Amino acid sequence: MSKPLLAIDIGSSKISVVIAEYKGDAVHVIGSGVAKSQGVRKGTITNIELTTRSIRQALSDAKRVAGTIASKAIISISGAYTRSINSSGIVNIPQQEIGIKEINRVMQTALYNANIPNEYEVLHVLPYNFKVDEQEYIEDPFGMNASRLEVDTHIITTQKSSLSNLKKAVKSAGIEIENVVLAGYASSISVLNDDEKELGVCVIDMGGSTCEMVVHSGNSIRFNTFLAVGSNHITNDLSMALHTPLHVAEKIKLEYGSLRTPSNDLIEIPVIGDEEENHEISLEIVYNVIQARVQETLMILAKELEKSNLRDQIGAGIVLTGGMTKLDGIRELAMAIFDNMPVRIAKPRSVEGDFEPLHDPAFATVMGLLEYGAGGYTQYEIDSNKKMLHKKEPITANEGDLPTISLTSENGGSKNDGNLENKDIKQTLAQVAQEKREPFGEKIKKVWHWMTQIF
């Protein structure tokens, strides 16, 4: 049975919608739509009505292609008004075995211990270090025997007002919300591989008006931050420096934008305010403007990475994604600014039915939302609905194993009090042997025969 998936990435420059089906272990894309983002500025909603209109347009385009649409969506939220804190929790394990219930309890304890302001709402509670009794750095405590379980968590929160406005814009477009995911977290899901997560990696999604940074270490997010600068700022800089309209500056950025050796060629462009009058400018000026803005952006991000105190824990280096990474030469510039750390330009992973335009760095977030809906989240997580997410299956006995036998007295009470009589055991084993048939019944009969010899 397939599960419908609807992902909506509400960005500052565009709103992306992807409709997919989740069958078994595979995500199959059946439709997508993109609309120019209105009413969103630097990651925050500034006009709910305009944002709703843009969402409706993108939804309409996606539905036209897919022929159907899900009623609930997984949506992204910018890191513009997020605040992150670290918290820890400790619980005792009465049953001596750690299961999902115990892991959930210790994570809820860490959340309870966190000092979260009243005006903030929890988006994600992500554990990055488990401690079983006195043993630290446990990768997965599930199924272990212990008397005490501890956890260190990274908790991502957002302003309630910002979250409320985002939800209102989506609901006004006729869509209910299934979950809310931090945009940088979603991008990391779609571009990272298991080796990078294990070694530690910094993911930077460089979009139209924002840059989202997420540091993965120990298979979980350890740090996230936000910068209100993107590729649209390059367009604005070019428009002012060249004294030309914004749409012309955008065209110049896309056609001539490069961070490699500048050219001295001349091009003719219209003058702002009088597009019938042209003037010549050198491409070296274009290069200098773009170089200055991108270099400044990367330097700020490098300082943010230093502040995280996790630079020594990212053995896999830097992964860049987002529309701004399509600038020629940005990888080499990033390597120089990040002190020769490995840098990779990443596209979202391909999925079944993937439309060619979606295999682009600009769509990393929306494709990550799809993967999140299909179970691509971290090993354990408390989501925006305060629900525990995990990938563990319940432990069941293998076929052929002896079943667990529950011995009860005639009045229904348990007789597991250490005072069992021989006849109770004999009767129970004989009953099981009679109910079971070959070949399993034969095994039970042998056990029953052996037990009758003992007692």
Phi, psi and omega per residue, in radians:
M1 nan 2.306 -3.087
S2 -1.571 2.608 3.112
K3 -1.944 2.180 3.126
P4 -1.257 2.447 3.120
L5 -2.206 2.372 3.086
L6 -2.310 2.091 -3.127
A7 -2.032 2.324 3.123
I8 -2.248 2.020 3.080
D9 -1.772 1.955 -3.105
I10 -1.711 1.616 -3.106
G11 -1.706 3.095 -3.120
S12 -1.429 -0.423 -3.124
S13 -1.883 -0.498 3.134
K14 -2.620 2.728 3.017
I15 -2.000 2.115 -3.076
S16 -1.932 2.358 3.111
V17 -2.206 2.287 3.080
V18 -2.275 2.302 3.076
I19 -1.898 2.339 -3.097
A20 -2.553 2.961 3.019
E21 -2.128 2.438 3.118
Y22 -1.882 1.866 -3.120
K23 -2.005 2.016 -3.137
G24 1.128 -1.908 3.138
D25 -1.990 0.193 -3.035
A26 -2.115 2.464 3.044
V27 -1.724 2.234 -3.105
H28 -2.082 1.937 -3.130
V29 -1.324 2.289 -3.132
I30 -2.112 -0.128 3.122
G31 -3.012 2.667 3.112
S32 -2.658 2.721 3.111
G33 -2.628 2.569 -3.139
V34 -2.341 2.387 3.085
A35 -2.354 2.620 3.073
K36 -1.132 2.319 -3.078
S37 -1.351 2.215 3.065
Q38 -2.181 2.549 3.131
G39 1.372 0.216 3.089
V40 -2.205 2.217 -3.124
R41 -2.331 2.125 3.132
K42 0.892 0.723 3.028
G43 1.572 -0.080 -3.100
T44 -2.109 2.642 3.121
I45 -1.319 2.163 3.101
T46 -1.958 -0.294 3.105
N47 -2.620 1.829 -3.050
I48 -1.115 -0.698 -3.093
E49 -1.110 -0.794 3.132
L50 -1.156 -0.680 3.124
T51 -1.114 -0.758 3.106
T52 -1.034 -0.713 -3.140
R53 -1.113 -0.723 3.120
S54 -1.152 -0.705 3.115
I55 -1.101 -0.765 3.126
R56 -1.043 -0.712 -3.132
Q57 -1.114 -0.800 3.128
A58 -1.136 -0.682 3.105
L59 -1.121 -0.711 -3.139
S60 -1.098 -0.751 3.121
D61 -1.126 -0.722 -3.136
A62 -1.181 -0.711 -3.131
K63 -1.158 -0.616 3.135
R64 -1.082 -0.646 3.141
V65 -1.351 -0.788 -3.044
A66 -1.376 -0.518 -3.089
G67 1.454 -0.066 -3.137
T68 -2.733 2.968 3.114
I69 -2.694 2.539 3.113
A70 -1.383 2.714 -3.100
S71 -1.478 -0.361 -3.121
K72 -2.126 2.521 -3.059
A73 -2.195 2.651 2.931
I74 -1.722 2.127 -3.030
I75 -2.041 2.729 3.111
S76 -1.695 2.687 3.017
I77 -2.302 2.373 -3.127
S78 -1.206 2.704 3.082
G79 -1.394 0.175 -3.053
A80 -0.984 -0.744 -3.101
Y81 -2.094 0.579 3.083
T82 -1.616 2.695 3.047
R83 -2.411 2.334 -3.095
S84 -2.050 2.492 3.081
I85 -2.418 2.744 3.050
N86 -1.845 2.491 -3.134
S87 -2.587 2.737 -3.133
S88 -2.252 2.790 3.133
G89 -2.526 2.659 3.121
I90 -2.353 2.343 3.044
V91 -2.393 2.687 3.014
N92 -1.530 2.664 -3.125
I93 -1.996 1.614 -3.085
P94 -1.076 -0.640 -3.083
Q95 -1.464 -0.056 3.105
Q96 1.208 -0.013 3.104
E97 -2.197 2.328 -3.071
I98 -1.566 2.091 3.062
G99 -2.099 -3.001 3.137
I100 -1.063 -0.644 -3.138
K101 -1.060 -0.744 -3.126
E102 -1.227 -0.678 3.112
I103 -1.133 -0.745 3.088
N104 -1.082 -0.718 -3.107
R105 -1.123 -0.728 -3.118
V106 -1.253 -0.583 3.085
M107 -1.225 -0.676 3.084
Q108 -1.130 -0.606 3.093
T109 -1.136 -0.742 3.092
A110 -1.082 -0.694 3.102
L111 -1.139 -0.712 3.126
Y112 -1.120 -0.636 -3.116
N113 -1.321 -0.289 -3.080
A114 -1.267 2.520 3.123
N115 -1.631 1.500 -3.077
I116 -1.778 2.149 3.138
P117 -1.045 2.666 -3.094
N118 -1.098 -0.508 -3.093
E119 -1.481 0.125 -3.140
Y120 -2.010 2.574 3.138
E121 -2.043 2.499 -3.114
V122 -1.362 2.282 3.048
L123 -1.745 -0.859 -3.089
H124 -2.510 2.409 2.931
V125 -2.035 1.942 -2.982
L126 -2.086 1.998 3.117
P127 -1.356 2.382 3.118
Y128 -2.135 -0.124 3.104
N129 -2.701 2.124 3.054
F130 -1.825 2.586 3.086
K131 -2.315 2.101 -3.125
V132 -1.851 2.035 -3.016
D133 0.931 -2.018 -3.125
E134 -1.804 0.093 -3.081
Q135 -1.666 2.125 -3.109
E136 -1.645 3.011 3.046
Y137 0.969 0.783 3.050
I138 -1.390 2.158 -3.095
E139 -1.196 -0.762 -3.138
D140 -2.603 1.957 -3.093
P141 -1.431 -0.067 -3.049
F142 -1.024 2.219 3.090
G143 1.512 -0.099 -3.119
M144 -1.386 2.664 3.024
N145 -1.588 2.333 -3.110
A146 -2.890 2.842 3.048
S147 -1.833 -0.280 -3.136
R148 -2.575 2.467 3.135
L149 -2.239 2.298 3.095
E150 -2.154 2.705 3.123
V151 -2.581 2.522 2.963
D152 -1.892 2.280 -3.069
T153 -2.203 2.659 2.994
H154 -1.871 2.041 -3.061
I155 -1.889 2.142 3.139
I156 -1.833 2.164 3.138
T157 -2.137 2.845 3.096
T158 -2.454 2.749 3.131
Q159 -1.096 2.349 -3.115
K160 -1.063 -0.679 -3.123
S161 -1.125 -0.749 3.123
S162 -1.118 -0.763 3.123
L163 -1.140 -0.704 3.140
S164 -1.111 -0.731 3.111
N165 -1.125 -0.690 3.120
L166 -1.113 -0.820 -3.141
K167 -1.101 -0.668 -3.138
K168 -1.124 -0.693 3.135
A169 -1.123 -0.705 -3.132
V170 -1.239 -0.771 -3.135
K171 -1.147 -0.563 3.095
S172 -1.166 -0.382 3.089
A173 -1.485 0.051 3.075
G174 1.565 0.308 -3.096
I175 -2.122 2.293 3.031
E176 -1.418 2.754 -3.074
I177 -1.843 2.160 3.107
E178 -1.511 -0.726 -3.114
N179 -2.803 2.726 3.095
V180 -2.105 2.257 -3.046
V181 -2.219 2.383 3.057
L182 -1.033 2.312 -3.055
A183 -1.006 -0.782 3.140
G184 -1.107 -0.633 3.082
Y185 -1.118 -0.789 3.128
A186 -1.077 -0.745 3.131
S187 -1.067 -0.728 -3.131
S188 -1.124 -0.588 3.123
I189 -1.089 -0.683 -3.021
S190 -1.463 -0.287 -3.037
V191 -2.004 -0.322 -3.058
L192 -1.579 2.610 2.993
N193 -1.865 2.996 -3.047
D194 -1.086 -0.659 -3.126
D195 -1.108 -0.746 -3.141
E196 -1.115 -0.709 3.125
K197 -1.116 -0.711 -3.100
E198 -1.213 -0.685 -3.123
L199 -1.340 -0.374 -3.051
G200 1.705 2.289 -3.042
V201 -2.704 2.637 3.064
C202 -1.938 2.127 3.139
V203 -1.836 2.248 3.103
I204 -2.156 2.010 3.087
D205 -1.689 1.903 -3.079
M206 -1.743 1.754 -3.052
G207 -1.725 -2.756 -3.084
G208 -1.237 -0.746 -3.116
S209 -2.245 -0.019 -3.084
T210 -2.463 2.758 2.971
C211 -2.187 2.212 3.135
E212 -1.910 2.195 3.119
M213 -1.995 2.328 3.109
V214 -2.351 2.309 3.083
V215 -1.895 2.096 3.078
H216 -1.714 2.262 3.036
S217 -2.666 2.293 -3.087
G218 1.235 0.603 3.111
N219 1.084 0.416 3.071
S220 -2.674 2.844 3.125
I221 -1.284 2.276 3.128
R222 -1.929 -0.366 -3.049
F223 -2.767 2.481 3.031
N224 -2.557 2.543 3.109
T225 -2.619 3.081 -2.979
F226 -2.498 2.488 3.082
L227 -2.311 2.191 -3.079
A228 -1.457 0.935 3.105
V229 -2.403 2.416 3.129
G230 -2.683 -2.901 -3.053
S231 -1.193 -0.397 3.095
N232 -1.137 -0.464 3.110
H233 -1.200 -0.541 3.060
I234 -1.123 -0.744 3.119
T235 -1.058 -0.778 3.124
N236 -1.095 -0.732 3.121
D237 -1.072 -0.769 3.136
L238 -1.122 -0.704 -3.137
S239 -1.060 -0.749 -3.137
M240 -1.280 -0.733 -3.083
A241 -1.203 -0.636 -3.078
L242 -1.696 -0.091 -3.137
H243 0.952 0.956 -3.100
T244 -2.389 2.727 -3.125
P245 -1.041 2.732 -3.088
L246 -1.053 -0.706 -3.098
H247 -1.180 -0.533 3.073
V248 -1.265 -0.721 3.113
A249 -1.078 -0.665 3.097
E250 -1.129 -0.726 3.131
K251 -1.129 -0.702 3.114
I252 -1.117 -0.733 3.133
K253 -1.052 -0.776 -3.093
L254 -1.253 -0.608 -3.042
E255 -1.542 -0.651 -3.039
Y256 -2.053 -0.068 -3.084
G257 -1.086 2.113 -3.138
S258 -2.719 2.584 3.091
L259 -1.905 0.254 3.104
R260 -1.659 -2.879 -3.074
T261 -0.962 2.190 -3.092
P262 -1.206 2.696 3.100
S263 -1.858 2.623 3.102
N264 -1.664 0.125 -3.129
D265 -1.101 2.650 3.127
L266 -1.857 2.510 3.051
I267 -2.296 2.672 3.117
E268 -1.728 2.309 3.131
I269 -2.373 2.661 3.128
P270 -1.284 2.751 3.140
V271 -1.592 2.439 3.124
I272 -1.112 2.336 -3.122
G273 1.620 -0.389 3.115
D274 -2.592 1.481 -3.017
E275 -1.288 -0.125 3.079
E276 -1.417 -0.324 3.138
E277 -1.712 2.232 -3.127
N278 -1.909 2.707 2.999
H279 -2.491 2.731 -3.090
E280 -1.602 2.455 3.048
I281 -2.379 2.697 -3.140
S282 -1.539 2.496 3.099
L283 -1.177 -0.292 3.078
E284 -1.143 -0.588 3.085
I285 -1.160 -0.727 3.094
V286 -1.026 -0.794 3.132
Y287 -1.053 -0.807 -3.095
N288 -1.106 -0.689 3.138
V289 -1.149 -0.823 -3.122
I290 -1.150 -0.763 3.139
Q291 -1.013 -0.766 -3.094
A292 -1.120 -0.803 -3.094
R293 -1.183 -0.802 -3.104
V294 -1.177 -0.719 3.132
Q295 -1.079 -0.756 3.126
E296 -1.097 -0.747 3.138
T297 -1.071 -0.832 -3.122
L298 -1.152 -0.602 3.122
M299 -1.174 -0.670 3.086
I300 -1.129 -0.733 3.130
L301 -1.145 -0.641 3.105
A302 -1.124 -0.652 3.091
K303 -1.175 -0.662 3.098
E304 -1.103 -0.663 3.107
L305 -1.133 -0.690 3.092
E306 -1.088 -0.695 -3.135
K307 -1.107 -0.484 -3.100
S308 -1.213 -0.315 -3.076
N309 1.046 0.434 -3.134
L310 -2.046 0.136 -3.075
R311 -1.021 -0.614 -3.121
D312 -1.328 -0.131 -3.087
Q313 -1.844 0.181 3.135
I314 -1.958 1.363 -3.111
G315 -1.156 -0.412 -3.129
A316 -1.523 -0.068 3.042
G317 1.475 -2.526 -3.030
I318 -1.956 2.365 3.030
V319 -2.052 2.073 3.131
L320 -1.780 2.377 3.052
T321 -2.542 3.118 -3.073
G322 1.738 2.851 -3.049
G323 -1.072 -0.549 -3.102
M324 -1.171 -0.379 -3.097
T325 -1.283 -0.088 3.112
K326 -1.401 -0.045 3.043
L327 -1.150 2.243 -3.117
D328 -1.114 2.176 3.075
G329 1.640 0.051 -3.087
I330 -1.205 -0.522 -3.140
R331 -1.132 -0.798 -3.123
E332 -1.141 -0.677 3.106
L333 -1.148 -0.713 3.129
A334 -1.115 -0.701 3.118
M335 -1.060 -0.698 -3.136
A336 -1.186 -0.700 -3.092
I337 -1.307 -0.601 3.130
F338 -1.580 0.498 3.038
D339 0.987 0.851 3.043
N340 1.077 0.480 2.992
M341 -1.251 2.645 3.081
P342 -1.062 2.348 3.131
V343 -2.237 2.325 3.129
R344 -2.244 2.369 3.011
I345 -1.583 2.136 -2.984
A346 -2.012 2.464 2.985
K347 -1.881 2.712 3.089
P348 -1.125 2.590 3.125
R349 -1.066 2.512 3.095
S350 -1.278 2.509 3.050
V351 -2.213 2.934 -3.123
E352 -1.080 2.411 3.141
G353 1.256 0.235 -3.072
D354 -1.035 2.194 3.068
F355 -1.362 2.423 -3.041
E356 -0.938 -0.745 3.137
P357 -1.074 -0.437 -3.111
L358 -1.305 -0.303 3.127
H359 -1.515 1.099 -3.027
D360 -2.497 2.476 -3.133
P361 -0.941 -0.474 -3.113
A362 -1.180 -0.295 -3.101
F363 -1.910 0.374 -3.119
A364 -1.095 -0.696 -3.080
T365 -1.180 -0.849 -3.081
V366 -1.156 -0.602 3.101
M367 -1.248 -0.552 3.063
G368 -1.185 -0.609 3.078
L369 -1.088 -0.692 3.077
L370 -1.066 -0.812 -3.137
E371 -1.124 -0.628 3.088
Y372 -1.066 -0.772 3.129
G373 -1.141 -0.422 3.132
A374 -1.646 0.176 3.088
G375 1.736 0.346 -3.102
G376 -1.506 0.220 3.130
Y377 -1.276 3.125 -3.136
T378 -1.182 2.992 -3.033
Q379 -0.967 -0.746 3.050
Y380 -2.377 2.524 -3.118
E381 -2.863 2.519 2.898
I382 -1.807 2.083 -2.996
D383 -1.557 -2.966 -3.078
S384 -1.193 -0.287 3.079
N385 -1.615 0.166 -3.081
K386 1.123 0.403 -3.119
K387 -1.735 2.457 3.118
M388 -1.392 2.129 3.075
L389 -1.857 2.394 3.113
H390 -2.749 2.946 -3.088
K391 -2.014 0.313 -3.060
K392 -1.549 2.412 3.018
E393 -1.656 2.564 3.096
P394 -1.093 2.481 -3.132
I395 -1.332 2.142 3.128
T396 -2.158 2.694 -3.140
A397 -1.228 2.467 3.080
N398 -1.260 2.624 3.116
E399 -1.086 2.318 -3.118
G400 1.782 -0.304 3.077
D401 -1.285 2.694 3.081
L402 -1.227 2.376 -3.122
P403 -1.277 2.769 3.027
T404 -1.360 2.186 -3.057
I405 -1.767 2.152 3.106
S406 -1.719 2.061 -3.133
L407 -1.723 2.116 3.130
T408 -2.176 2.664 3.115
S409 -1.406 3.055 -3.073
E410 -1.108 -0.550 3.141
N411 -1.500 0.135 3.070
G412 1.611 -0.142 3.136
G413 -1.332 2.691 3.138
S414 -1.269 2.477 3.122
K415 -1.900 0.318 3.112
N416 -1.420 1.006 -3.107
D417 -2.000 0.180 3.091
G418 1.519 0.025 -3.112
N419 -2.059 0.729 -3.128
L420 -1.258 2.469 3.089
E421 -1.630 2.705 -3.102
N422 -1.047 -0.691 -3.064
K423 -1.156 -0.531 3.100
D424 -1.110 -0.794 3.140
I425 -1.124 -0.772 -3.123
K426 -1.086 -0.774 -3.105
Q427 -1.138 -0.723 -3.128
T428 -1.132 -0.817 3.141
L429 -1.144 -0.650 3.122
A430 -1.149 -0.669 3.125
Q431 -1.134 -0.771 3.112
V432 -1.090 -0.741 -3.125
A433 -1.111 -0.606 -3.124
Q434 -1.265 -0.647 -3.110
E435 -1.255 -0.623 -3.074
K436 -1.504 2.547 3.136
R437 -1.946 3.073 3.132
E438 -0.972 2.530 -0.090
P439 -1.537 -0.211 -3.045
F440 -1.162 -0.627 -3.136
G441 -1.069 -0.621 3.135
E442 -1.103 -0.668 3.127
K443 -1.094 -0.759 -3.133
I444 -1.141 -0.678 3.135
K445 -1.071 -0.698 3.129
K446 -1.123 -0.718 3.121
V447 -1.128 -0.736 3.139
W448 -1.089 -0.743 3.139
H449 -1.113 -0.679 3.140
W450 -1.163 -0.697 -3.136
M451 -1.178 -0.636 -3.132
T452 -1.173 -0.463 3.107
Q453 -1.271 -0.554 -3.103
I454 -1.294 -0.824 -3.039
F455 -1.493 nan nan
